[in-house]
Amino acid sequence: MRKMIMLETVTVILLAIAAVVFILPPTRMQMWVYPIVRQAAQAKMNYETRGMLVYETTHFTIKYTAQDADTVGMVADAAERAYGPVTQALDFTPAGKPMVVIYPNRHDLNKVFGWSGDQSAMGVYWGGVIQVLSPHAWLKSESAEEFVRSGPMAHELTHLVLDYMTGGNYPRWFTEGLAQYVEYKVNGYEWRTTNNSLSGDLYSLEQLDEQFDDLPNQALAYRESLAAVRYLAEGPEGNKLPAVVDALQNGHRLEAALTDKLGISYRDYETAWRNWAAATMI
């Protein structure tokens, strides 16, 4: 009898979920279901890292191996120093303590995502968890200040906050542009290379929308995303970035949010940020 009652209860819950899903518009449906998927991903990661050591801070739960016993404090300090500026910049504080996992080497970090050996990310946000590469693996001086300035914490925390804030309602290029912009404002760091100047041939906004991670010149794709977001905050129309993010939080697609808040078409927005960036960010 007890099993039958439990089965009936589960059935009712599933039917209720299905009913809600089917009456919601596509974006709202995604924003409603996405947190459940994210929570499942967090639970999976928590289980897979159950053998790691744990370091608690005011706002974070950090998991690490014995190899990083001497760097976990550095990572914790950088995370806490990023927390206030990032949550203030987006005017949103996620519930609970985000999990940060420190991997001792690139192989272990890449293995989690099935990446090839040539991937060189220092940090990744996915499924509610920030995953970072040990400072031992890339930071030459192992200076705490250098880790704060050029490390991944502010960048990845921005991804996390936007993700919780909008229920995953954003395109890939936008979250990368926003993360770089907040990182630039907080730490003064900007990713510059010899081949990501904004004065030459650029990827179209359509390419950024549809192929961001597959574009051959990733440095250029990232810098374009920064320029497109920075224009919203610093362009001639004034700071429209909070209004655009708020629209995403309320379930609007980015194209509609930009058109509404800027008063111009998506294509005109592309022309506007390109011209502005060519004059100010070369």
C-alpha positions in Angstrom: 0.0 0.0 0.0 2.8 2.4 0.9 4.6 1.7 -2.4 1.3 2.3 -4.2 0.8 5.6 -2.5 4.3 6.7 -3.3 3.9 5.7 -6.9 0.6 7.6 -7.2 2.3 10.7 -5.6 5.2 10.5 -8.1 2.8 10.1 -11.0 0.8 13.2 -9.9 4.0 15.2 -9.6 5.2 14.1 -13.0 1.9 15.0 -14.6 1.9 18.4 -12.9 5.4 19.0 -14.3 4.3 17.9 -17.7 1.2 20.2 -17.6 3.3 23.2 -16.7 5.9 22.5 -19.3 3.4 22.2 -22.1 1.6 25.4 -21.3 4.8 27.5 -21.0 6.2 29.2 -24.1 9.6 27.7 -25.2 11.9 30.2 -23.4 9.9 30.0 -20.2 9.8 26.2 -20.4 13.6 26.2 -20.7 14.0 28.5 -17.7 11.7 26.3 -15.7 13.3 23.0 -16.5 16.9 24.2 -16.7 17.4 24.6 -12.9 16.3 21.0 -12.4 18.9 19.8 -14.9 21.5 22.0 -13.3 20.8 20.7 -9.9 21.2 17.1 -11.2 24.5 18.1 -12.7 25.6 19.5 -9.4 24.6 16.3 -7.6 26.6 14.3 -10.1 29.7 16.4 -9.7 29.4 16.3 -5.9 29.2 12.5 -6.0 32.2 12.2 -8.4 34.3 14.4 -6.2 33.3 12.8 -2.9 36.8 11.6 -2.3 38.4 15.1 -2.4 39.2 17.3 0.5 36.8 20.1 1.4 37.6 23.7 2.3 34.7 26.0 3.4 34.6 29.7 3.0 31.9 32.3 3.7 30.4 31.9 0.2 32.0 28.8 -1.3 32.6 25.1 -0.9 35.9 24.2 -2.4 37.1 20.7 -3.2 40.7 19.9 -3.8 43.3 17.2 -3.7 46.2 16.9 -1.3 48.5 18.3 -4.0 46.8 21.6 -3.7 46.8 21.9 0.1 49.2 24.8 -0.2 47.1 26.6 -2.9 43.5 26.1 -1.7 43.8 29.2 0.4 44.9 31.3 -2.6 41.9 30.0 -4.6 39.6 30.6 -1.7 40.8 34.2 -1.3 40.4 35.0 -5.0 36.9 33.5 -4.9 35.8 35.6 -1.9 37.4 38.8 -3.3 35.5 38.2 -6.6 32.1 37.4 -4.9 31.1 41.0 -3.8 32.1 42.8 -7.0 30.5 40.2 -9.3 27.2 39.9 -7.4 27.0 43.7 -7.1 27.8 44.1 -10.8 24.8 41.9 -11.7 22.7 42.9 -8.7 22.0 39.2 -8.0 23.2 36.8 -5.3 22.7 33.0 -6.0 21.3 30.9 -3.2 23.6 28.6 -1.3 27.3 28.1 -1.6 28.6 27.6 -5.1 31.0 24.6 -5.4 34.5 25.1 -6.7 36.6 22.1 -7.8 40.4 22.5 -8.1 42.1 20.0 -10.5 45.8 19.4 -10.0 46.7 19.3 -13.7 45.3 19.9 -17.2 44.8 16.2 -17.9 42.4 15.8 -15.0 40.4 19.0 -15.9 40.2 18.0 -19.6 39.2 14.5 -18.7 36.0 15.8 -17.0 34.8 17.4 -20.3 36.3 14.9 -22.7 38.6 17.5 -24.2 41.8 16.8 -26.2 45.2 17.5 -24.7 45.5 20.8 -26.5 42.8 22.5 -24.4 44.3 25.1 -22.1 41.4 26.6 -20.1 42.3 27.8 -16.5 38.7 27.6 -15.5 35.3 26.3 -16.6 31.8 26.9 -15.4 29.2 24.2 -16.1 26.2 22.9 -14.4 26.3 25.1 -11.3 30.0 24.3 -10.6 33.1 26.3 -11.1 36.1 24.1 -12.0 39.6 25.5 -12.0 43.1 24.4 -12.9 45.5 24.4 -10.0 47.8 27.5 -9.8 50.7 25.0 -9.7 49.9 24.1 -13.3 50.1 27.6 -14.8 51.0 30.4 -12.4 54.7 31.0 -12.7 55.2 33.1 -9.6 52.4 31.6 -7.6 51.6 35.1 -6.3 48.2 35.5 -4.7 47.8 38.9 -6.3 48.6 37.6 -9.7 46.1 34.8 -9.3 43.4 37.3 -8.4 44.3 39.5 -11.4 44.8 36.9 -14.1 43.1 33.8 -12.6 39.6 32.6 -13.6 37.6 33.3 -10.5 35.9 36.6 -11.4 35.2 35.3 -15.0 33.8 31.9 -14.0 31.7 33.4 -11.1 30.1 35.8 -13.6 29.1 32.8 -15.7 27.5 31.2 -12.6 25.7 34.3 -11.4 24.2 35.0 -14.9 23.2 31.3 -15.2 21.3 31.3 -11.9 19.9 34.8 -12.6 18.4 34.0 -16.1 17.8 30.2 -15.8 20.2 29.6 -18.7 18.4 32.1 -21.0 21.4 33.6 -22.9 23.5 32.7 -26.0 27.0 31.5 -25.5 28.7 34.6 -26.8 26.8 36.8 -24.5 27.8 35.0 -21.3 31.5 35.1 -22.5 31.3 38.7 -23.3 29.7 39.6 -19.9 32.2 37.4 -18.0 35.1 39.2 -19.7 33.5 42.6 -19.1 33.0 42.0 -15.4 36.5 40.6 -15.2 37.8 43.7 -17.0 36.0 46.0 -14.5 37.0 44.0 -11.4 40.6 43.1 -12.2 41.6 45.3 -15.2 42.3 42.1 -17.2 41.6 41.9 -21.0 42.6 39.1 -23.2 44.7 40.6 -26.0 46.6 38.7 -28.6 48.3 39.5 -31.9 45.3 38.2 -33.9 42.3 39.5 -32.1 42.3 43.2 -33.2 38.9 44.6 -33.9 40.1 46.6 -36.9 40.3 43.7 -39.3 37.8 41.1 -40.6 35.4 40.1 -37.9 33.0 37.3 -37.4 29.4 38.2 -38.0 26.9 38.2 -35.1 25.2 35.3 -36.7 28.4 33.3 -36.6 28.9 34.2 -32.9 25.3 33.1 -32.3 25.5 29.8 -34.0 29.2 28.7 -34.0 30.9 30.5 -31.2 32.9 27.5 -29.8 33.8 26.2 -33.3 35.2 29.4 -34.8 38.9 29.0 -35.7 40.1 32.2 -34.1 38.8 31.9 -30.6 40.7 34.9 -29.4 38.9 37.1 -31.9 35.5 35.5 -31.1 36.0 36.2 -27.4 37.2 39.8 -28.0 34.2 40.5 -30.2 31.9 39.2 -27.5 33.5 41.5 -25.0 33.1 44.5 -27.4 29.5 43.7 -28.1 28.7 43.6 -24.3 31.0 46.5 -23.4 29.1 48.6 -26.0 25.9 48.0 -24.1 27.5 49.3 -20.9 29.6 52.2 -22.3 28.2 53.1 -25.7 26.5 56.3 -26.7 23.1 55.2 -25.5 24.3 55.0 -21.9 24.5 51.9 -19.8 21.8 49.6 -21.2 23.5 46.4 -19.9 21.4 46.0 -16.7 18.2 46.5 -18.6 19.2 43.8 -21.2 20.2 41.3 -18.5 16.9 42.1 -16.6 15.0 41.3 -19.8 16.8 38.0 -20.1 15.9 37.3 -16.5 12.3 37.9 -17.4 12.3 35.4 -20.2 13.0 37.5 -23.3 15.3 36.3 -26.0 18.5 38.4 -26.4 17.5 39.7 -29.8 14.2 41.0 -28.6 15.8 42.4 -25.4 18.4 44.3 -27.4 15.8 45.6 -29.9 13.5 46.8 -27.0 16.2 48.4 -24.9 18.3 50.0 -27.6 15.4 50.9 -30.0 17.3 49.4 -33.0 17.3 46.2 -34.9 19.6 43.3 -34.2 21.5 44.0 -37.4 21.8 47.7 -36.6 23.1 46.8 -33.1 25.8 44.7 -34.8 26.8 47.7 -37.0 26.7 50.0 -34.0 29.0 48.0 -31.6 31.4 47.2 -34.5 31.8 50.9 -35.3 32.2 51.9 -31.6 34.7 49.1 -30.9 36.8 50.0 -34.0 37.1 53.5 -32.6 37.6 52.7 -29.0 39.0 49.2 -28.5 41.6 48.6 -31.2 
